[in-house]
Amino acid sequence: MDLTPDQKAEAQRIFDALQAPFLDEARRIAELLAGKADAQLLGKTEFEVRDAVHRLGAAALQAALDGRKKGGIRGRA
């Protein structure tokens, strides 16, 4: 994807903000999977992994929003 210099800077800011949440979730997933027997990897564990990935997605969206200008309504509508 071709990004403008400003977009590249924004992408780097978001990437930097995601480092800690990504590593935290990766550790949780690794510990979850390491603690399960082969027969337990599918089913409930799949949903637990999916939930962790969703948390990471939510962190990514929040990181993107955190750097954006607030554009609410000013004054009386």
MODELLER restraints for C-alpha pairs under 7 A, 6 or more apart:
rsr = mdl.restraints
at = mdl.atoms
rsr.add(forms.Gaussian(group=physical.xy_distance, feature=features.Distance(at['CA:14:A'], at['CA:63:A']), mean=5.70, stdev=0.5))
rsr.add(forms.Gaussian(group=physical.xy_distance, feature=features.Distance(at['CA:14:A'], at['CA:64:A']), mean=5.93, stdev=0.5))
rsr.add(forms.Gaussian(group=physical.xy_distance, feature=features.Distance(at['CA:17:A'], at['CA:63:A']), mean=6.24, stdev=0.5))
rsr.add(forms.Gaussian(group=physical.xy_distance, feature=features.Distance(at['CA:18:A'], at['CA:60:A']), mean=6.40, stdev=0.5))
rsr.add(forms.Gaussian(group=physical.xy_distance, feature=features.Distance(at['CA:21:A'], at['CA:56:A']), mean=6.72, stdev=0.5))
rsr.add(forms.Gaussian(group=physical.xy_distance, feature=features.Distance(at['CA:22:A'], at['CA:56:A']), mean=6.35, stdev=0.5))
rsr.add(forms.Gaussian(group=physical.xy_distance, feature=features.Distance(at['CA:25:A'], at['CA:52:A']), mean=6.20, stdev=0.5))
rsr.add(forms.Gaussian(group=physical.xy_distance, feature=features.Distance(at['CA:25:A'], at['CA:56:A']), mean=6.99, stdev=0.5))
rsr.add(forms.Gaussian(group=physical.xy_distance, feature=features.Distance(at['CA:29:A'], at['CA:49:A']), mean=6.28, stdev=0.5))
rsr.add(forms.Gaussian(group=physical.xy_distance, feature=features.Distance(at['CA:33:A'], at['CA:41:A']), mean=7.00, stdev=0.5))
